[in-house]
Each structure stands twice: as structure tokens, then as C-alpha cells.
Amino acid sequence: DTGTGKARWQAKRGMSRIAHVTPQVTAVDGQDQLVSGAGDVVQGFDPKTGERLWTVTSGGEGVVPSIVIGEGLAFTASGFPTHVPGGTAIRAVRLGGKGDATATHIAWQDTQDVPMLPSMLYVKPYLYVITERGVARCLKAATGETVWRERLGGNYSPSPIWADGRIYFLSEQGTTTVIEAGPALKVLAKNVLGEKCCASPAV
């Protein structure tokens, strides 16, 4: 409760493992849902009561990239594999499931260039991804189809950000690659800060 600081509810995930994911609140069929990821699962909760509404299995632990919402989908990265069938993957989960929605609500998944640290970025209608080794991809968010793929160089912990039609990829080496948001890779600038950067920029 923001007025008193007292806990309103405490929810349970069920079987899951460690993660470091920032949740998102989004409207589903006119009602808010808290979409939260953990090791091995992505889940939806009622933010008023804490009731767990649905669960989708997404194997992997120590998940760092935060959930991104767009096109009625939650975009997630699966985390580090520990004997997980199929290994790591980017998964697009359809919102609005009930109970165990694994079989019905994974819209698409892709095992290429899965980020372990940077979060993905949705700028309608595309999903932008950068891996720790500097491989950037643009995908059609609705289908997962790759639009372009390019190695930017450097290592990446910071997440890409969007501002005023431009996307900013900041490397750990302190170089920001600025591209135009859209279906073609158009590099507009490269800005060198000259020192190590591990945190995401803010606008």
C-alpha cells in the first residue's frame, strides 16, 4: 500500500528458480495484469489480489533481461540453461492465458542470438535485440522473423533504448551506436564516451 507501506498481498510462483527480471503491468482484455518472469517460468498475476492467473514454462535460470510488452505479447529471454531441453530461447508469450498456458500461448520462439544481460526493445512493429558479444538483430515482433542482423562490435551489458525515432546501443567500452528505428539498419552516429559503461542510459 503506497499510503501506509503495509503489504497488501504476497503471491506464490510455484516451481521456479532465481531471476532478476523487472515485471511489467499491462492491460489484458480491459483488466490490468502483472507480468513477471522468473527462472523457468513467465507468469501473470492479478495486481489487486496477487492471484496467479497463468504460467508459461520458459526453461532457464538466472534470468536478467526484463520483460518487454508489445503486439499483445510478452517478449522474454529464457536465462542460462542447466539441462534445459532446447537450450536458451527468446519467447513471445500471448497474454491472457489461464492456468498452465505453455501449450497454447507461446506465439513463437527463436534460439538464435539470445541475450543473457541486455533487455530487448520493442518499437512498433519491431523487436530489437543485442547480445553480450555485440550481435544486434531486428525482428518482426508479431512473428519473430529476422529483418536484419549485424555485429556492432564491443560487449554489451546495457539495454538499448529508444528516443525520438532513434535507437541507442551503448557498449561496455563506452561507444554508443545510434541507428534509425525501422526495417533497415541505418547507422546515424557513433559516440565515444571513453570509459567503461555497464548501466543502461536514461532519457
C-alpha atoms as one frame of an Amber mdcrd trajectory, in Angstrom:
protein
   0.000   0.000   0.000   1.645   3.241  -1.134  -0.160   5.209   1.556   0.919
   3.097   4.528   3.806   0.920   3.353   1.987  -2.192   4.549   1.891  -5.340
   2.419  -1.442  -5.798   0.626  -0.707  -9.344  -0.548   2.056 -11.857  -1.114
   1.841 -14.274  -4.027   3.456 -17.633  -4.745   5.057 -18.674  -8.036   5.059
 -22.424  -7.539   8.056 -24.260  -9.016  10.610 -21.726 -10.279  14.220 -20.626
  -9.900  16.170 -17.412  -9.415  15.863 -14.426 -11.749  16.467 -10.673 -11.751
  13.609  -9.576 -14.001  11.712  -6.295 -13.729   7.977  -7.073 -14.111   5.534
  -5.141 -16.287   1.927  -4.103 -15.746  -0.210  -4.197 -18.887  -3.905  -4.263
 -19.793  -5.323  -7.613 -20.924  -8.973  -7.592 -22.056  -9.503  -4.326 -20.186
  -8.000  -5.577 -16.911  -4.504  -4.899 -15.596  -2.132  -7.838 -15.238   1.267
  -8.029 -13.589   3.502  -9.985 -15.975   6.513 -11.341 -14.132   9.345 -13.665
 -15.097  11.469 -15.999 -13.000  13.767 -18.919 -13.650  11.815 -21.485 -15.730
   8.533 -19.516 -15.880   6.734 -16.415 -17.135   3.562 -15.664 -15.164   0.590
 -13.331 -14.990  -0.866 -12.114 -11.689  -3.854 -10.019 -10.661  -2.198  -6.845
  -9.293  -5.111  -6.213  -6.926  -5.154  -9.605  -5.217  -1.922 -11.406  -6.148
  -3.835 -14.317  -7.694  -1.664 -16.226 -10.145  -3.645 -16.275 -13.398  -1.368
 -18.164 -15.780   2.049 -19.750 -16.163   4.153 -20.437 -19.248   7.261 -22.615
 -18.932  10.458 -20.976 -20.203  13.359 -23.124 -19.068  16.499 -21.472 -17.713
  17.654 -19.731 -14.548  19.372 -16.513 -13.501  17.214 -14.599 -15.992  18.332
 -10.958 -16.298  16.622  -9.341 -19.332  13.371  -7.705 -18.299  10.023  -8.474
 -19.910   9.018  -6.311 -22.874   5.368  -5.896 -23.930   4.005  -5.261 -27.428
   1.597  -6.657 -30.051  -0.353  -8.362 -27.245   2.782 -10.368 -26.448   5.304
 -10.553 -23.617   8.836 -10.920 -25.011  11.186 -12.844 -22.718  14.648 -14.401
 -22.693  15.000 -17.768 -21.028  18.175 -17.344 -18.988  21.123 -19.675 -18.557
  20.459 -23.318 -19.470  21.052 -26.064 -16.949  19.991 -29.274 -18.702  17.112
 -27.391 -20.345  15.696 -29.141 -23.443  16.288 -26.956 -26.490  18.649 -24.586
 -24.684  18.144 -20.848 -24.458  15.471 -19.014 -26.452  13.679 -15.737 -26.982
   9.996 -16.460 -26.417   6.931 -14.409 -27.297   4.069 -15.262 -24.946   0.479
 -14.370 -25.793  -1.176 -12.577 -22.890  -4.464 -13.642 -21.376  -3.970 -17.325
 -20.669  -5.464 -19.372 -17.835  -3.635 -21.913 -15.685  -0.744 -23.688 -17.437
  -0.739 -21.925 -20.819   2.554 -23.325 -22.117   0.969 -25.436 -24.869  -1.355
 -22.701 -26.125   0.228 -19.299 -25.520   3.789 -19.383 -26.861   3.341 -17.421
 -30.099   6.895 -18.012 -31.323  10.388 -18.741 -30.088  13.878 -18.270 -31.512
  17.109 -19.885 -30.292  19.476 -17.534 -32.165  21.270 -14.587 -30.530  19.532
 -14.865 -27.160  20.524 -12.013 -24.803  21.671 -13.014 -21.323  22.066  -9.486
 -19.881  20.595  -6.659 -22.038  16.822  -6.369 -22.205  15.147  -6.315 -25.599
  13.454  -3.230 -27.039  10.047  -3.042 -28.722   9.420  -0.188 -31.150   6.270
  -0.965 -33.113   6.249  -3.207 -35.093   9.796  -4.429 -34.423  11.716  -6.098
 -31.612  15.392  -5.147 -31.271  17.910  -7.446 -29.599  21.584  -7.085 -28.664
  23.704  -9.917 -27.263  26.630  -9.577 -24.852  29.005 -10.161 -27.795  27.533
  -7.308 -29.821  25.260  -9.107 -32.293  22.239  -6.895 -32.969  19.028  -8.115
 -34.580  15.742  -6.614 -35.644  12.764  -8.996 -35.686   9.144  -8.650 -36.677
   7.618  -8.634 -33.213   4.421 -10.429 -34.216   6.147 -13.383 -35.908   9.811
 -13.486 -34.825  11.006 -13.212 -38.421  14.507 -11.699 -38.672  14.544  -8.383
 -40.557  18.269  -7.704 -40.214  21.264  -8.965 -38.227  24.598  -7.185 -37.746
  27.604  -7.334 -35.424  28.095  -3.884 -33.876  31.360  -4.645 -32.101  32.170
  -4.495 -28.405  30.498  -6.173 -25.431  27.071  -5.242 -24.098  25.536  -5.186
 -20.624  23.407  -2.023 -21.107  19.999  -2.391 -22.725  19.141  -0.495 -25.920
  16.819   2.489 -25.586  14.572   4.405 -27.988  14.157   8.185 -28.121  12.780
  10.485 -30.823  12.934   7.927 -33.626  16.443   6.715 -32.806  17.745   3.607
 -31.058  20.860   3.756 -28.893  23.113   0.740 -28.282  25.713   1.520 -25.578
  28.647  -0.887 -25.311  30.664  -1.684 -22.193  33.599   0.017 -23.930  31.630
   3.276 -23.908  30.676   3.529 -27.579  27.059   4.357 -28.414  25.876   3.215
 -31.835  22.849   5.264 -32.899  20.548   3.788 -35.532  17.312   4.842 -37.141
  14.294   2.880 -35.915  12.886   0.935 -38.832  13.233  -2.097 -41.073  16.677
  -1.183 -42.458  19.908  -0.895 -40.482  20.906   2.736 -40.854  23.717   3.855
 -38.536  23.382   7.579 -37.855  26.284   8.109 -35.468  28.836   6.534 -33.148
  29.563   8.449 -29.952  32.607   7.557 -27.842  32.470   8.259 -24.098  35.959
   6.965 -23.377  35.182   4.966 -20.249  33.554   1.701 -19.206  29.743   1.601
 -19.184  27.646  -1.235 -17.738  24.356   0.518 -16.911  21.597   1.361 -19.379
  21.287   5.021 -20.429  18.226   7.068 -19.468  16.439   9.804 -21.432
